[in-house]
Amino acid sequence: MPAAAPELQAREPSPRDLGHAGPVLVDSGPLIALFNAADRWHAPVLNWLQANPAATLISTWCVATEVCALLARRIHNEAALDFLRWLQRGALNLDQPVPGSLSELLRISERFASLPFDLADASIAEAAARLKLRHVLSIDADFDVYRDRAGRPLRNLLAP
């Protein structure tokens, strides 16, 4: 059965839940989990989103492409279409690359060439640097390996 597009239930957040307002870059893992109720990260991601209604979600076209491909492969084509409909409703902003984005993405990929290549992760790191953002949502335990030019790690808001 295809996954339905998640609707975020409005609830009164507790004081400890009011952790983040403003822009957050979102990696593929949380988006895939959000559209797959069987994923072990589904509830934590949904809970985070419900607890942080002032967060503005931003991602990249590389991430969106990966999410669609993996949802279609792991669940059903309808799950990928649900994700696109969710995007169309404005739940997530897709960052537009600018001239120089590809060169910076390549630089980041070369800098972290000892890791398995992941274009979506590199696109998040590139957008973070360009947009001067440090907050990300990722289920990757090692996402903090990516650092800005000042050597500071990106802060994963899903990390314990």
N, C-alpha and C positions, 0 to 999 in steps of 0.2 A: 504494500500500500504506500503511495507516495506521501512524503512528509508534507504536512501543512506548514505554511509560513507562520513562524512564531509570532504571536501577539504578546507584547509585554503587558502584563497585568499591572495596573496602577496600585501601589500600596504605599503606605506611609513608612518611609525609611526610618530606621532607628538612628540615633546619633552616631553610633560606630559605623553605620553604613554610608554616611555622607562623606565618602572618601575622595571623590574626584568630580570636579566640574571643569568643563573645557575640553579641548581636543585630545583624542586618544587614537593612536594608530592601531589598527586591528589586523592581526596576522590571519592566515588561513585556518588554523586549527580551531579557534573559537567560533568562527563562522560555520565551519563544517559541523561542529558539535551542536551549534544552535539549531541547525536544520536536521539533526539526527537524534531523536529522543533516546535511541539506544546507546548513544555515545556516552562514555563515563564522564565526559566534561560537559554534557548538556546542562545539567542542573547548576553546576558552579558558574557557568557562563551566563545562563539565564538569571540566576540570583544576582550576579554582579551587575548586569544591565538594569535589573529592577531596582537595585540599591543605589544606582548612580544615574538617575534620570537627567542630570545636568551635563553628562558627558556627551561630547559631540564625536561620533564615530567617523573615522576617516580610514580609507584603505587605498590600495593601488589597483590598477588594471591587472597587473601580474597576479595579485592575490585573487581578484575576482575570477580570473581565468582558471586558476588552480582550483578554487572552490567549486566552480561549475563542473569542471572535469571530474573531480573526486566525488561530488554528490551524485552525478549521473552514473559513475562507475560503481560506487559503493551502495547506493540506495536505488535510485531510479531517475530517469530523465526529468520526471515531474518535480523532484526535489530541487534540481538545478533551476528549473523554471520558477519554482516558488522563491528561490533565492533572488533571481532577477526581478521578480515582481516586488519583492521586499526592497530591493535597491531602488526600483522605480518610484516607490512610495516615499523615498527620501530617508529611510532608516540609516543609511550609510552613505557618506560622501566619498566619491571616487576622485582621488587626487589626479590632476593632469600633469604628466611630465612636461618639463620645459626644455628649451635648448640647453644642452649640457648634462641633462639627467642621465643619458646613456653612458657618457664618459665617466660620470661619478659612480654609476652602478657598476661599471667595469672595474673602476679603481677599488671599490669596496669588495667586489668579488675576488680580485687578485690579492687584496690584503688578507682575506680570510680563505685563501686557496687550500689551506690544509684541512678545511672542513668540507663535508659533502656539499656540492654546489646546490644552491637553492635560490633561484631567481626571485621568488616571492619574498623571501627573507631579505635579500639584498635590496629589493625595491622598497621595503619598509625602512631599512637603514638609510637609503638615499633620501626618501621623503622626510624622514626624521631630521636629517642634517639640513636639508633645504628649507623645511618649514620651521626649523628650530624647535622641534618637539622632542621630548624625552620619554613620554609615557606611551606604553604599548600594552596591548592585550595579546598574549600568546600562551599556548599550552606547551611550547618547547621549553624544556628545562634549561637548555643552554642558550637561550636567546640573548642573555646578557653578555655573551661573548662579543656582540657587536658594540662598538664604541664610537663616540663622535670624535671629531678631530682633536678635541681637548683631552681625549682619553677616558671620558666618562661613559659608563654603561647606560644603555637605555633602561628605563625602569619598567619592569613587567608588573602590571597591576593585578595580574592573576596569580603571581607568585605568593607563597605563604609569607 
